[in-house]
Structure formats: C-alpha cells, structure tokens
Amino acid sequence: MGSRFYRSCCKLTNGRGCLCIVISKIMKRIYLLVVCICTCMVAFSQGIRFENISVAEALKKAKKEKKLVFVDMSASWCVPCKMIASTLFMEQEVGEYFNARFVNVKCDIDTKEGKILKKKYEIHKVPTFLILQPDGEIRQFMLGGSRQKDEFIEWASRGLKKESSLPYVEELVKRGRKMSKQNLSDYFVILEARRDFSDSVRYRLFRMLSKKERCQAKYWNLFRDQFGDTRYFYFVEKNIDAFRENVGREKIDAYLFKGYDKIIRGFMYNKVGDARSMEIANKICTRLSNITLNYTEDDLDKNQDGSQRMLLVRAKLLKSYLNEDKQEMIQNLRVLTQSGLWWNTEWFPIAYIGEHGTREEQGALRDLGKVIIMDLCNRKEQWVFSQKFKELGIPISCFDALLKQAKAEAAKQTKPLLLEIVLPSDASCKEMSRLVDLPGMVEKVDALCVPVRVDASGLDGLPLRLRLGISTYPAYVLMTPGEEVIHQWTGGGTQEHFLDQLHEGVEKTTTYRYLNQKN
C-alpha cells in the first residue's frame, strides 16, 4: 500500500517525489471541492425556487409528490410584483418553507393560461398568490402588496391545514355555524389576505379572547395594522410588557412609534381641543419621556426621522398647539426646522401664530418660513407654502435665493432655466400651474429644464416683469443659466401646447449653445 501511495505521489509531482507539493495540491483540490459544495448549498437555500412549468403541469407534479401548488400570479408590467420577487421571495426562511411544502410556479396574468386562471379564481389585481390542491381547488388566496415574511409564512401554513383553509371556513360562514376562536381567527386571516378587512370579525374575536390570549403572538394580526386612536392600539399600549415578551420588543416599539405618529398628525390636523385630546397629548409626552423605544429605520415610514426625541418634540408641539401657547409652538417648530425635519401638518400651528401672534412672534415665524421654503420643501411645495405665508400677511422673499439655486442646478445639468411667471389669483394661471404640477408632467418638465415659479404680483415679480416686458399671464421665459433669454411665450392652454413650446425653446437653446461653442 505504501508503494502505491508513493507511485501516486510521484505521478502527481512528475517524479520529483516532493511530499510538500503533494499535500499542497491535495489540499487545493479539497478546498475547491468544499467551496463548490458550499456555493451550491447557498444557491439552493436562497429564496423560493419557481419551476419553469405551467400551472396544469404543476398540479400533476403536486399530485405525484403529495404536495400543494403555490402560484404567483403576476404581470410583466407590475412594479409591486417585481419588488416582491426581489425581496420577499428571496428570503431564505421563506424559501426553505415553500420549497419543502409546495410546487412553486409563476403565471403571467396576460398569457393564455393566466387569463383562464384570472376568470376561474376571480383575480382582479396583481400580485395575487394562490395555494391550490392537486385537483385545482383553491386552498388559500392572498392579494399581494407589502407583506412581511412571518405574515406570509403564517398565511401559507393555514393553507396546508384543511380546517383553516379558505373553502372550509367559508362553508362554516355560509351555513351559519357557530365559530370557535380558532375558526374566527382563521376567517380573519382569510379576509385580511384578501384585503377585505372586516372590523366586525376583528371585534368579535377581540371580545371572545381573554386578556392573556389577546397578548399572544398568534393573535397579533388583530392589532398590527391598528395604529393611532383606536381601542386596539390603546390595549397594546396598556399591556406593552406582555406584548414585548410574546411578540418581540423591536416590533412592538416600532408599532407604538407609528401609532403615536398617527395620533399626533391626526390631532394636529383636526385641532381636536377637547379634554380627551389634551389627556392623550399629555400621556404621549409622559410615555416618550420615561421609556426608551427600540425600533429600526426599516420599520418606520420614510417621512419619519427615526428619533424618539423628535417624536417627543412633535408631541410637545401638539400639546402647545392645543393649549394655544404660541411661544412654546415657536420653540418646538424651531427645533424641528433646525433638525431638517418638518411635516405638512405642522402648518396648522404656523397658521395660528400667523393669525394671532404678535409682531415679534410673526418675525420669528418669517425666519422659520425661509428655512422651510428654501431647505425643506420640493419645488411644488415651495410655491404652495410661499403663497400660504403671503396669505397670512407674512410675505417671504426667497426669489433671489431660489433663482441662484436654480441657476446653479441648470449649469450643473447643462439645461436651460424656465421662469414660470404667474398671477396667483388669475384662473388661467391657476389652471396652468395645476397642469404643470401633475405627477407625469413634473417628470417631463424636469427632464428638459430647471423651472422656477414667480409670483408676478409680489415684490419679486415686479422688477422681473418690467425687465422682460411681460403684461400677459401666465408667461414662460426659457433662458440660459447666465439669464440670456432664448425663448418665451404667454397664455394658458393644454399640456400638449405647453410641452410643444418647451421643446421648441430647448431646441433653440441647443442651437444657441452650439453656435457659442463654435465661435
């Protein structure tokens, strides 16, 4: 045996017999083999594996393998479908669960088979997810959208059991049978998956459960979308320790953060100044001052800053607003604007100060307004809030700064500058501003130029309209970043007319730039 090993070593080393070289080569081969195996294992463990077969073929395979079929009904044009495919379906935990229990297939709703399934299973939106028995009978139905992995797996697990499946529970409802806690819970999940929310079913189940049962993780779906001023949110708040232990601290804290956020916005918007709203505002301030919430950015809305301190400032702003304490309002507004944070609902305390404040308080508001308009608003909001401040009797002159900002952006993007000169009170100007500010139109305009809207009736507009000789409104002036006028037109009209004029001006700008470079 030793001689055979030696001959093998000699063959590997071309007769040199160096044992170190032999071991090195053997180790390299073992290492490469391990890497390949690990790579394959990772590839096969990541996400749901969808088979490239039809739904009809998947049903046959499921019957043979004694499985159910999971169908992702989607479309090539569906953005949420693509998002779910690249996020939820790629989760390892989701993949492991579905790959072990289902034959997984995708079906485009616009294909021949997709149209048949759409009619058969009454699918009206995509993405829609189906769990089918091998005979084609539906076990579970879910209208897609934003779904968490634990919610998605829970939905699928109920489809595996006949007693919690769609046909079984619907038959109980149809026959008017008395439903147990489990039946009601299953029925609520089915309605929730269809986005067919039923508060009566939620309330029946809530009343049926004991206090201890309500705090269990299996019934968390009764509460998870009930943010704000509801009995369900306040029940979670009152029993926070039990929910943290059973559901998870991070999840419950993110839930409370969102709930307080919604309450503050709602009260600020509606200015509910009764005793109850004051009591709730005080309670939020006390709770936020005395506890530390652990939440992640991913659990919060995009408009939120992820800061418990900022939420506390907003709660204090709400309290001062309800108390009509203008000095406290200004102080809290100053903290928010200096932090680069501001919500549209915070306009209401601003409006109150503008209407009832002293000259000194209005002066402080003017300083805050400049920060809001220049730093915290997009182009459309800049115009809207500059007009709001003007209506309050606090005109804010930001045109020079906005023009300087726009000229720098135009030069950076090598685009012309578009001045939209309008009279806010004129019906034609209002209609054209509305048309230009529509979502699809904003993108088209921004792709061609850098726009700035000017109030012709304000102090900023007067010297500009005299310099350009404008007397008809709305007026549009396309110019270089150096303020050389290339093209201008006046009057209202349609979106098509506006874009035609804009394209014509952009072509002139291109020609102008070319001639200047040539000279």
N, C-alpha and C positions, 0 to 999 in steps of 0.2 A: 504493500500500500504506500509506503514511504517513497519507493522508487517511482511509482505512478504520479505521486504528488510532485516529485522533483521534475519529472519529464514535463508535467503540465506547467510548472513554473518556468522551465526553460523555454517552452513554446511561447508563453506569454511574454518573455523577456528576450526573445530571439537568441536563445542560447547563452545569454550573459549570466543568468542564474542569480541575479541580484534580488534577494528576498524583500528588500525595502520597496523596490519598484513593483514587485508582485502585489504586496499588501496595498500599496498606494492605488494601483489600478483596480484591485478588487473593491476597495473602499469607495472609489469613484463610481463604480457600477452600482454598488448598493445604494449610495446616496442618490443617484439619478433615478433608481427604481422607486425609492421612498418618495421622492419629490413627485414623480408621475402619479403614484398611488394617492398621495395627499391631494394633488390637483384634481384628480378625478372625483375623489370623495367630496371636495368642496363644491365642484361643479354640479354634482348630483344632489347636494343637500341644499343648495340655494334656491328658494322660491318654488312656485308651483310649476310642474312640468306639464305643459299642454301638448297633447298628441296631435299630430297632423292628419286627423281623420274627420269624417263627417259625424254629425250627432247620431245619425242612424247606425253608423259603424260602432260608435262609442257605446250605444245601448246594447248591441250584440256582445261586445267585449265585456261589458259590465256583467251581463248575464252569465257569461262563461267564468268570470273571475269572482262572481258573487259580491259585486260592489255596486255602488250607485254612481250616477254620472253628474259631474259638475259642469255647467255650461256658462261661459262668459259671453253674453250677448252684447256685442259692441258694434262700432262702425268706424270706418277709416277716417271720418271727419270729426269724430268725437274726442274733444280735448280731455274731459274727465276720464274717458276710457284709457287713454294713453298714460295719464298720470297714475291711475290705479295699477296699470300694468307694470309701471316702472318703480312703484313704491310698495303698495300692499302685497301684490303678488310675488314680489321679490324677497319678502320677509322669510327668513329661514324657518321660523316657528310655523308660519302659515303653510309653507311648502311641505314640511315634514308631516303636518296634519292631513293636508289634502292629498298628497301623493300616496299615502298609506291607505286611504279610505275611498278614493274616488278615481274614476276615469275622467280626466280633465280635458275639455275641448273648448275651443273658441268658435264662435259663429258670428259672421258679419250679417247684420240685420238687413243689408241691402242685397244680399245674394238670394238665389232662388230658394235655398233651404231656409235662409234667415226669414224670408217673407212668409214662408209656411209656418215656421215656429212663432213668428210675431202674431199671426192670426190665431193659431191654436192656443197659445198661452196668454193672449191678450196683453202683449207687451206694447206700451205706448212711449216709453223713454229708454234711452241707453245712457250709461251701462245698466243692464239688468242681469242678475245672477239667478240661475235655476239649479235645483237639485232634483234629478229625475230618477225614478225607478227604472229597472231594465225594460219594463213594459211601456215606458213613456209617460206614466202618470206622474204628475208633479208632486214632489215631497216638500219643497221649500222654495220660496220666491223672495228675492230681495231687489229693491230698486237701489242702484248704486249711488255713488257720490262719495263724500268724505266718510270713511269708515275706519275705525281703529281695529288693530289685529285681534285683540281679545273679543271685541264685539262680533267680528267676522267669524272667528272660530266657534264662538258660542252659538251663533245662528246656524252654522253647518252642523254642529253636534246635535242640535234639536231635530234637524232633518234626518239624522241617522236612526232616530227612535220613532217608531210608528205613533206612540202615544203623544208625542209633542210635534208631530208633523202637521202640515197645512190641512190635508184632507180630513184627518182625524178630528182636529179641533174645530174645523168649520162644520163638521157633521154634528158635533155637540151643540154648537151655537144654533144651527139650523133646526134641530129637534127641540131646542129649548130645554135641554137637560141641565140639571144643577151642576155647576162647575166648582171643582176644588181649587185650592190655592195654586196648585201646580198647573191645572188647566187654564186658569185665568192668566198666570204668568206666561204660559206658552202662547196664549192668544194675544197678549200684549206684545210679545216679541214679534209675532207674525204681522200684526198691524204696524209696528214700528219699522220692520224691514220693508214694508210696502210704502213707507212714508204716509201711512193712513192713520195719523195719530188720533187716539180716542181718549179724551180726558175722563169720560165716564168709566171706561175699563180701568184706567190708571187709578181713579178714585175708589172704585170697588175693591181693587186688590189692596190698595193702601189701607182701607178700613178693615179689611179681612185679616191683615197681618198684625201680629203683636209688635210692640215697640222693639223688642230684641230682634225679631225676624226682619223688620224694616232695615235694620242696620247691617244685615248680612250682605256679603258681596254678590250673592246670586240675585238679589233684588235691586242692585244699584241702578239698573236701567230705568227704574221708576223715577230716579232723581237726576240722572246725569245731564239731561238737557233742560232741566227746570231751574234756570238761573234767575236771580233777581227776586222781585217782590211776590213770591209765591209761598204757599204753605209748605211745599216740598223743600224749598231752599232753606226756610227757617227751621225745619225739622233737622236737616243736616247740620246746620249751624249750632243748634241746641245740643246735638249729640255728636259733636265733632270728634271726640276721643274714640268713641266706638267705631265710627266710620273710618277714621285714620287707621285703626288697628285692623279692621276687616277688609277695607278696600285699598288702603295704601295712602300714606301721608302725602306724597307728592301729588297724587291725583285729586285728593280732597282739597288740598291747599290751592291748586290751580282752579278748582271748581268755585271755591269761596272768592278768590280774586275776581273771577269773571262775574260772579253774582253781585259783589259789591260795585264793580264797574258799571253793571247794567242799572242797578238801583240809583247810583249817583247820577248817571246820564238821564234816567227817566225823570227823577225829581227835579233836576236842573231844567230839563226841557219843559216840564209841565208846571213848574213852580208850585208844587203842592205844599202850601204853607200851613197845613193843619197840625194839630198836636202830634198825631201819629208819625208824620214825616219827620218832624223835629226829633222825636224819640228815636227813630231809626237812624237818622244822621248822627245823633249823639252816640248811639250804640256802635255804629261803624267806626267812629273816631276812637272810642274806647278800646274796641277789639283790636284795631290796627296798631294802637299804641302799646298794647300789652302782650301781643303774641307775634311770633315770627312765622311767616308763611314760607314754606319751601316749595317753589314751583319752578318750572323750566320755561325758557322762551318759547319752545315749540308748543306748549300748552296754552299760550296766550294769543290773543288776536294781534294782527300786525300793527294796529294802531296803539297797542299798549307798549309801555317802555320797560316792563319787567321789573319795576321798582316799587317796593311796598311803601317807601317814603313818598313817592309821587302820588300814589293812590290815597295816602293819608292827607296830602296837601289838597287833593281834589275833594275829599270828604269834608275837610275844613272849609273849603271854598263853598261847598253846598250849604254847610251849616251857616256860614256868614251871609250867604245869599238869602236863605230862609229867614235869617234874623235881620236882614236889611242893614248889615254892618258894612258900610262902604269901605272904610279903612282896612278892615280885615280882608275884604274881597280884593282890594288892590294889592295887598301884601302877598296873598296866595297866587294871584294872577302873575305877579312879578316873578315869583319862584318858578312857575311853570314856563313862562316865556323865556326866562334866562336859562332854563334847562333845555330849551329847544323843543318843548312839549306843549301842545295846545289842541283842544278838541273844539269842534264847531259848537257843541252845546255850551261851551264857556262864553259864547256870545251873550247869553242872557244876563249874567251879572255885569258884563261890559255895558250892555244897553241900559241896565238900571242905573249904573254910575253916570252914564252919559245924560240920562234924563233927570236925575235927582242930585247929582254931585255938585260940589262947589267948584269954583273956577280952578282952584288948586288941584282938586281931585280929577277934574277933566283934563288938566295939563298932564298929570301923571298917566292918565289913560291915553293921551295922544302919544306919549313916548312908548307905551306898550304897543299901541297900534302900529307904529312904524316897524317895530321888531316883528310883529305878527305878519304884516303885509310883505315885508322885504325878505324875511328869513323862513317863515313857517307856512306860507301858502304857495300853492301851484298857480299857474298863470290865470286860470279861470277864477280861483278863489281871491287872488289879488284884486281883481276888478270888483268882485262882489262885495268884499269887505271894505274896500276903499269907498264904495258907494254907501255902504251901511254907516260907516263913520261920518260921511258927509251928511247923511240924513239925520244923524244925532246932533248935528251942529258942531262936529269936531272934524273939519276937513284936514286930511293928512296929505301933505305934498311929498310924494315919493317918485314923481315922474323922472326927475333928473337921475336919481339913483337907478330906477328901473331901466331907463334908456341906456345908461352906462353899462349896466349888467347885460342888457340885450345886445348892445354893440360888441361887447367882448365875446359873447357867445356866438354871434354871427360871424365874427372874424375867425374864431376858433374852428367853426364848422364850415367855413367858406360858403356862407349862404347870405342872401340879401336880408335886409331888415324890413318888416312890414309894420307901418303905423296904421292902426285902425282908429280913426278919429270920429267919435260918435257923440250925439246928444242923448243922455240917459233918459230924458222924458219923451223923446220922439218915438212914435210907434214903429216907423220903418227901421230905425236904429236898433230898437229892442228886438225886432224880429230877426234882423240880420245877425245880431250878436248871439241870439238863441241858435240859429242855424250853424253859425261858425263854431259854437261851443258843443255841438252834438258829438258824442264819442268817436264815431267813424271819421267825422270831419276834422277833429283836432289832430288826429294822426296824419291826415293828408296835408294839412297846412304846415304842421311842424316838420314834415319831411322836405318841404320846399323852402321855408324861410323861418326867421325868428320873429314872431309877432309881439307887438306891444299895443295895448288899447289905451286910448287917450280920451279923457272927458273934455269935450270942446267947450263946455260951459264953466269949467273950473279955471283956476288961476294958471294951471299948467298949460291948458289948451289955448288960451287967448293969444299969447305970443306966437305959438306954433301955427295956428290957423292964419294969422296975419302974414307970417313969413312965407307960407306956402300958398297964400291967396285962396283959401278954402271958404266957401259960403254955402255949399250944399252938403247934406249929411245923409247917410254915413259916407265918409271919404276914406279912401285907401291909398297910401303912398308907399311904394316899394323903393328902397334906397340902399346904397352900399353902406357898410359899417362906418365909412367916412362921411355919411349923410349927403351923398350926391344922389339926387332924385333920378331914378331910371324910368319909372312908370307910375301913373296914378289914374284912378277912376273914382266915380262917385255914384251914389244911389243904391237902392236895395236890389232886390231880385231873388233869383234862385241860387241854390248851392252850385249848380252847374255853371251859371253865369259868373259867379264869384271865382270858381276854380279856373274857368277859361281865362279870365283876366289875370289871375295869379300866374298861370302857366305862361301867358304872353309876356308878363313882366320878368319872370325868371329867365326866359329865353333871351330877352333884351339884356339882362344882367350878365348872362354868359357871354354874349357878343361883346358887351362893354368891357368885360374883364379880359377877353381875348385880344381886343384892339389895344388896350392899355399895355398888356404884356408885350405885344408886338412892337409898340412904339418905344 
